Amino acid sequence: MRIHTEKHEVDLSMEISTQNGLGFDVHLDLQNLDELWLGVKSSFFVWFPCTNPEAVESYINTVGDTLEGKCRIVEHLRGSRLVKAEMQTPEDAAWKTIATCRSYRIPWPFQKQYRILQVGKVDGGSTLVERPGVAK
């Protein structure tokens, strides 16, 4: 784990590197003194303002649940390009989207694929799911 305080674009940054049981890097940031960011691979999710106790509680719970494998990220890809990502948490027998990030690039005409990132999944923390109707 590395903590950075000298980055120009962020007020405080922490990186949790890929390690046994965590198949991807996790970035936690405080930006503009009121935005809490969670980054995994190319996906970044934001909670604000951090003066709102509910936003802070949601951020802390989501970070903890992501590291424990309770939450997952479903990346929507066109070819190898990320076009959308959803942070999901289990609810009943399904997954509920609690945060979304989008890439504002023009979608490429490649077949859509999904990559699921979740601690404890097979092959080092990520599984590529080929073209299902819903990422399971």
C-alpha positions as CSV (number, residue, x, y, z in Angstrom):
1,M,0.0,0.0,0.0
2,R,1.3,3.4,-0.9
3,I,0.0,6.8,0.2
4,H,0.7,9.8,-1.9
5,T,0.3,13.5,-0.8
6,E,2.4,15.2,-3.5
7,K,0.2,14.6,-6.6
8,H,-0.9,17.8,-8.1
9,E,-4.4,16.7,-9.2
10,V,-5.4,15.1,-5.9
11,D,-5.3,16.1,-2.2
12,L,-4.6,12.6,-0.9
13,S,-4.2,9.3,-2.8
14,M,-3.7,5.7,-1.7
15,E,-2.9,2.8,-3.9
16,I,-3.4,-0.8,-2.9
17,S,-1.4,-2.9,-5.4
18,T,-2.3,-6.3,-6.8
19,Q,-1.4,-9.0,-4.3
20,N,-2.4,-12.5,-3.3
21,G,-6.2,-12.5,-3.1
22,L,-6.5,-9.1,-4.9
23,G,-6.2,-9.5,-8.7
24,F,-6.2,-5.7,-9.5
25,D,-4.9,-2.4,-8.2
26,V,-7.3,-0.3,-6.2
27,H,-6.9,3.5,-6.0
28,L,-8.5,5.7,-3.3
29,D,-8.4,9.4,-3.7
30,L,-9.6,12.7,-2.1
31,Q,-9.9,15.3,-4.8
32,N,-10.9,19.0,-4.6
33,L,-11.3,18.5,-0.8
34,D,-14.9,17.2,-1.3
35,E,-14.7,14.2,-3.7
36,L,-14.0,10.7,-2.7
37,W,-12.8,8.5,-5.6
38,L,-12.6,4.7,-5.9
39,G,-10.6,3.5,-9.0
40,V,-10.2,-0.1,-10.2
41,K,-8.5,-0.7,-13.5
42,S,-10.0,1.8,-15.9
43,S,-13.1,2.4,-13.9
44,F,-13.5,5.4,-11.5
45,F,-16.4,6.0,-9.2
46,V,-17.0,9.2,-7.2
47,W,-18.9,10.1,-4.0
48,F,-19.5,13.8,-3.1
49,P,-19.6,16.0,-1.2
50,C,-17.5,14.4,1.5
51,T,-19.2,16.8,4.0
52,N,-22.3,14.6,3.6
53,P,-22.0,11.8,6.2
54,E,-24.2,9.5,4.0
55,A,-21.9,9.9,1.1
56,V,-18.8,9.1,3.3
57,E,-20.5,6.1,4.8
58,S,-21.5,4.8,1.4
59,Y,-17.9,5.3,0.1
60,I,-16.4,3.5,3.1
61,N,-18.9,0.6,2.8
62,T,-18.3,0.2,-0.9
63,V,-14.5,0.3,-0.6
64,G,-14.6,-2.3,2.2
65,D,-17.1,-4.5,0.3
66,T,-15.0,-4.3,-2.9
67,L,-11.9,-5.4,-1.0
68,E,-13.8,-8.2,0.7
69,G,-15.4,-9.5,-2.6
70,K,-19.0,-8.5,-1.7
71,C,-19.2,-5.9,-4.5
72,R,-18.2,-6.4,-8.1
73,I,-17.5,-4.1,-11.0
74,V,-19.0,-5.0,-14.4
75,E,-17.0,-3.4,-17.2
76,H,-18.7,-3.0,-20.6
77,L,-16.2,-3.3,-23.4
78,R,-16.2,-2.7,-27.1
79,G,-13.1,-4.6,-28.3
80,S,-10.6,-3.7,-25.6
81,R,-12.1,-0.2,-24.9
82,L,-14.1,0.5,-21.7
83,V,-17.4,2.3,-22.5
84,K,-19.2,1.8,-19.2
85,A,-18.6,0.3,-15.7
86,E,-21.1,-0.5,-13.0
87,M,-20.4,-1.0,-9.3
88,Q,-22.8,-3.7,-8.1
89,T,-23.8,-5.2,-4.8
90,P,-25.8,-8.3,-4.2
91,E,-29.5,-7.9,-3.5
92,D,-31.7,-10.9,-3.0
93,A,-30.7,-13.3,-5.8
94,A,-29.6,-10.6,-8.2
95,W,-27.0,-7.7,-8.5
96,K,-28.0,-4.1,-7.9
97,T,-26.0,-1.2,-9.5
98,I,-25.0,1.4,-6.9
99,A,-22.7,3.5,-9.0
100,T,-21.9,3.9,-12.7
101,C,-19.1,5.5,-14.7
102,R,-19.0,6.1,-18.4
103,S,-16.4,6.7,-21.1
104,Y,-17.5,9.4,-23.4
105,R,-15.7,7.9,-26.4
106,I,-17.5,7.0,-29.6
107,P,-18.5,3.3,-29.2
108,W,-16.5,1.1,-31.5
109,P,-18.4,-1.3,-33.7
110,F,-16.8,-4.3,-32.0
111,Q,-18.9,-6.9,-30.3
112,K,-19.8,-6.0,-26.7
113,Q,-18.1,-8.0,-24.0
114,Y,-18.3,-7.8,-20.2
115,R,-15.4,-8.2,-17.7
116,I,-16.4,-8.8,-14.1
117,L,-13.9,-7.7,-11.5
118,Q,-14.4,-9.1,-8.0
119,V,-12.1,-10.2,-5.3
120,G,-12.1,-13.9,-4.9
121,K,-13.1,-14.6,-8.5
122,V,-11.2,-17.1,-10.6
123,D,-8.0,-16.2,-12.5
124,G,-6.6,-13.5,-10.3
125,G,-9.6,-11.3,-9.7
126,S,-11.2,-10.8,-13.1
127,T,-13.3,-13.0,-15.4
128,L,-14.1,-12.1,-19.0
129,V,-17.7,-13.0,-19.9
130,E,-18.4,-13.3,-23.6
131,R,-21.6,-11.6,-24.8
132,P,-24.3,-12.8,-22.3
133,G,-27.5,-10.8,-22.1
134,V,-26.7,-10.0,-18.5
135,A,-23.4,-10.3,-16.8
136,K,-23.8,-13.0,-14.2
